Amino acid sequence: MDSALIVSAADAASAKLTEMLTQASIARVSAVNTAGEARRLLALSDFDLYVINSPIADEAAEKLAHDLTDRMAGEVMVLVKEDKFYEASDRMSAYGIITVSKPLNRMSFWSALKMAEASHNRFIMMRRENMKLQQKIEDIKIINRAKLVLVSRLSMTEPEAHKYIEKQAMDMRVTRRAVADGILKVHEG
């Protein structure tokens, strides 16, 4: 993770968290005191990690955490008082929010940070896979549209159009998508 945003009403806690995040090799660490400031900053930039030190003055920390997970902004960690930890953890874990009990010690924070990092890396891998699948779907749509053009304009059957596109791709050593794009450009362009 390269960036983190700390939301904490307590400046001393922000300083301690900033120090720990910097020691964990997070290059860009920003800190704000309120959820409102966090939301204004989010309009300009996203972060890989959000650390919310509850309570915060202008909004429930849990509401801000839910909003962050809804927009898939990054990993969200909420620091809660020890007496509220289990209840808060039960509610927030269903949303993928990591909860850490206060008072905070370096080892528990480090463990939570490593969980957040692993989750973040997994999310990035899933996003890449999703993008690949979306590209394949788009390719299939374009190829099918090109087949339809061949069927309607050149009176080919669907199997003939399929075979034609595959043969052209092999002969020209390009993808079927490239052949389909060329067909569409000629016949629809």
N, C-alpha and C positions, 0 to 999 in steps of 0.2 A: 504494500500500500504506500502511496506517495503523499497523500494529503489527508488531513484530519481537521475537523471543526469541533471545538469544545464549546458547549453551552453550559455555563455555570454562573450562578449569582455571586459566588464567592471568588474573589480575585486570588486568594491564596491557593484555593483548590485548582484554579485555572493554571496558575504558575507551576504547581506540582505535576499536574497532568501534562502540561506542555513539556516539562523536563523529561518525564517518562516517555512520552511519544517521540521526542527528539532522540533520546537514547536508543529507541527502537528503530532508528533510521527512517523515520517519517520526515520527509524533507520540508513539507509545507504544513505548518500547524497554525491555525487561526483560532482565536477565542473571542466569544461574545458573552454578554451577561443575560440576555433575554431571548425568548423564542422569536419575538418580533425582529430583533437584530439578525437572528439566524435566518429567518425567512427572507429578509432583504438581501443578505449575503448569498443565499441560494439562488436568487434571481440572476446573479452574476456568474456563479460558479458552483460546480458540484464538487463533493469531496468523496474520498474512498471510505472514510470512517467518520462517524458522528458519535461523540461522547457527550452524553447529557448527564450532568450532575444534578440530581433532583434534591430538593424542589427548586424550581425556577420561578421567578417572580410573576411573570405575566400570563402563564399558561401551564396546564398540567404537563409534566415531563412526558407522561405516557401518551398524551395526545400528539405532542410534537413527534415522538418516536414513531407512532402509527402513521402520521402523515409522511414522514421520511421513508418508511418502508413501502407505503402505497406508491410513492413516485419512483421507487427503486433507485434511490439516489446513491446508496452505498450501504455499508454495514453500520448498524446502529447498536450502540452500547449505552445502557442506562445504569447509573450508579444510584443505588437506593439504600436507605438505612436498614441496618441488620434486622430490626423488628418487622419490617415490611417486605423483606426479601422474598420469602417463599410465596406469598400472595401475589406480589408483583411479577415474579418470575413465571408463575403459572399462567398469568394472563398474557404476558408479553412473549413468551417463548413460542406460542402458537403463530405469531407474526414474524418469527425469525429474529426477534430482538434479544440481544445478549444482555443479561442483568448481572450486575456485580454488587456484592454487599459492601457497605461502608461500615466501619472505617476501612479505608482502602490500604492494603499493603502491596508492596511491589510485586510479590510473587503471584498473588491472585489477579492483579491487573495484567501482569505479563501473560498469564495463562489465558485470560479472557481475550487479550489482544491477539494471541496466537490462534485462538478459535476464530476470531473475526477475520484474521488474515487468510486462514484456510477456507472459510466460507466465501470470502471475497474472490479468491483464486478459482474456486469451484464455479462461482457465478460467472466469472469472465469466460471460463471454458464453455459453460452452457450457452452464454451469449454468442460466442463464436460458432458453436455448433448450430444454434438457431439461425444465424445469418447464412450459414452454408445451406441449410435446409430451405430457407426462404429463396435463396438463389436457385436451387434446384427446381423448386416449384415454379418460379418465374421462367426458367428455361423450358420446362415442360409446357407451360402455357403458350410461349412463343412458338415452340416447335409444333404444337397442336394447331395453332392459328395458321402456321405456314402450310401444314398438311391440308387444312380446310381450304386454303387458297388454291393449292394444287388440285384438290378434288373439284372445287367449283369452277375454276378458270381453265384448267387443262384436262378436265374430265378423267382424272385418274381415280382409281379406287383408293380407299384409305390404306390398304396394305402396299399398293404401288407407291403412294406418296411417302409412306414410311421408309420403304426400301430406297426410294430415290434420294431422300435426305441423308440416310445412312451412307449410301454409296458416294454421294457428293462429298460428305465429310471425310470419308476414307481417302478418296482420290485427291482431294485438295489438302489433306492433312490439317483439317481444322475441326472445330467442334460442331456438333449438330446444331447448336444454338447459332453459330456463325452462319451456317448454311441457311437456317430458318430466317435469320435477320436479312440476309441477302434476298431471299425469295420475297419477303414482305416488302423490302425496299423497291424491288422491281415491280411487283404487282399491286402494291397499295400506295406506294410513294407518290 
